Amino acid sequence: MLNREYAELMARYNQVMNEKLYALCSALTDEQRKRDQGAFFKSLHGTLSHLVWADRAFLIRLESEPGPIGRPEDFDCPDFTALRAERQRLDQVMCDWARSLPEGTLAKPFVMTSVIYKTQRRMPLYLLVVQMFNHQTHHRGQLTTLLSQMGIDPGVTDLPFLPCADGLVSEVTAEPAS
């Protein structure tokens, strides 16, 4: 169903969007980033932290990161600079993982144990990979909403209009209507 090219594109999209959002957040004060804005993870910083925890968990499952997954509530990185450095590191690990993915791997069966839902699931690996990228996009949507509410324009977020899609997308000049 899905292939390495999909994983590479989505990993690069993830990296581009994270770079963009962290750059915007770096212009804010620590108090602004940590202010409870009523989001699911309360603040920009809380949402960014959750994404780092979740991506570590996905990468541990994909065997690109060592260690136990741990519970989300046990992850705490209050320092924005350290959180950003970890985000950059994880994005590179994810891009490297996608680039080295052997053909056919995503169709193989995979067993996952959820630390949140306390259940074990068997699925094709591609389903976990789709969930990983979907999860990131979902929470980045929350981040762009929080930034917008602060009067900060996050700019273009659509994959076909970002540099990571170059080579896949080309401009088409429409003929004028008669």
C-alpha positions in Angstrom: 0.0 0.0 0.0 2.6 2.6 1.0 6.3 2.7 0.2 9.6 4.2 1.2 9.0 7.3 -0.9 5.8 8.1 1.1 7.7 7.7 4.4 10.6 9.9 3.1 8.2 12.6 1.9 6.3 12.7 5.2 9.4 12.6 7.3 10.8 15.6 5.4 7.4 17.4 5.6 7.5 16.8 9.4 11.0 18.2 9.6 10.1 21.3 7.5 7.0 22.1 9.5 8.7 21.6 12.8 11.5 23.9 11.8 9.0 26.5 10.8 7.0 26.2 14.0 10.0 26.2 16.3 11.3 29.3 14.6 8.0 31.1 15.3 7.9 29.9 18.9 11.5 31.0 19.5 10.5 34.6 18.9 8.1 34.3 21.9 9.0 34.5 25.6 9.0 31.4 27.7 5.9 32.7 29.5 4.1 33.1 26.2 5.1 29.6 25.1 4.0 28.1 28.4 0.8 30.1 28.9 -2.3 27.9 29.2 -4.4 28.7 26.2 -7.0 26.0 26.8 -5.5 23.5 24.3 -5.5 19.8 24.9 -1.9 20.0 26.2 -2.6 23.5 27.5 0.2 25.5 25.8 2.5 25.7 22.8 5.2 24.3 25.0 3.0 21.5 26.2 2.0 20.5 22.7 5.6 20.7 21.4 6.7 18.5 24.4 3.9 16.0 23.6 5.0 15.7 20.0 8.6 15.0 21.1 7.5 12.3 23.5 5.2 10.7 20.9 7.8 10.7 18.2 10.3 9.1 20.5 7.7 6.4 21.2 7.1 5.8 17.5 10.8 5.7 16.8 11.4 3.3 19.7 8.7 1.0 18.2 10.4 1.3 14.8 13.7 0.4 16.4 15.4 3.7 15.5 15.7 4.9 19.1 16.8 2.9 22.2 15.1 2.7 25.5 11.6 2.2 27.0 8.7 4.3 25.8 7.6 5.5 29.2 4.3 7.3 29.9 3.6 10.8 28.4 3.1 12.4 31.8 6.6 11.3 32.8 8.3 13.3 30.0 9.2 16.8 30.9 11.6 19.1 29.1 10.9 22.6 30.5 13.8 24.2 28.6 12.8 25.4 25.1 16.3 25.3 23.7 16.8 21.7 24.8 13.3 20.7 23.5 14.1 22.3 20.1 17.5 20.4 19.9 15.7 17.2 20.7 13.1 17.9 18.1 15.8 18.5 15.5 17.6 15.3 16.4 14.4 13.2 16.2 13.5 14.8 12.9 16.8 13.7 11.5 16.5 10.2 13.0 13.0 10.0 11.3 14.4 11.1 7.9 17.3 8.6 8.2 14.8 5.8 9.1 12.6 6.6 6.2 15.5 6.8 3.7 16.9 3.4 4.8 13.5 1.6 4.8 13.8 -1.6 2.7 11.2 -2.0 0.0 8.2 -4.1 1.2 8.8 -3.4 4.9 5.7 -1.3 5.4 3.4 -4.2 4.3 4.9 -6.6 7.0 2.9 -7.4 10.1 3.7 -5.4 13.2 2.7 -5.9 16.9 2.4 -2.8 19.1 1.7 -2.4 22.7 0.1 0.9 23.7 1.4 2.4 26.9 -1.7 4.7 27.0 -4.4 2.2 26.1 -2.7 -0.8 27.7 -3.6 -3.0 24.7 -1.6 -4.9 22.1 -2.5 -4.6 18.4 -1.4 -6.5 15.3 -1.4 -4.5 12.1 0.6 -3.9 8.9 3.5 -1.6 9.7 2.2 1.0 7.3 -0.7 1.7 9.6 1.6 2.6 12.4 3.6 4.8 10.1 0.5 6.6 8.8 -0.6 7.1 12.4 2.8 8.6 13.3 2.6 11.2 10.5 -1.1 11.8 11.1 -0.5 12.4 14.8 2.2 15.0 14.0 -0.1 16.8 11.6 -3.0 16.8 14.0 -1.0 18.4 16.8 0.8 20.8 14.5 -2.7 22.0 13.5 -3.3 22.8 17.2 0.0 24.7 17.3 -0.9 26.8 14.2 -4.3 27.6 15.8 -2.6 28.7 19.1 -0.1 30.8 17.1 -2.9 32.3 15.0 -4.8 33.2 18.2 -1.7 35.1 19.3 -1.7 37.1 16.0 1.1 35.1 14.5 0.7 33.8 10.9 2.2 30.3 10.6 2.2 30.7 6.8 1.8 27.9 4.3 1.3 24.5 5.8 0.0 22.6 2.8 2.4 19.9 1.6 2.0 20.5 -2.2 3.2 24.1 -1.6 6.3 23.4 0.5 9.8 22.8 -0.7 9.8 19.2 0.6 7.4 18.4 -2.3 9.6 19.9 -5.0 10.1 17.4 -7.8 6.6 15.9 -7.2 4.6 19.1 -7.9 4.9 21.5 -10.7 3.1 24.8 -11.5 0.4 24.5 -14.2 -0.6 27.7 -16.1 -4.3 27.7 -16.7 -5.6 29.0 -20.0 -7.7 32.1 -19.6 -11.5 31.4 -19.7 -13.1 32.6 -22.9 
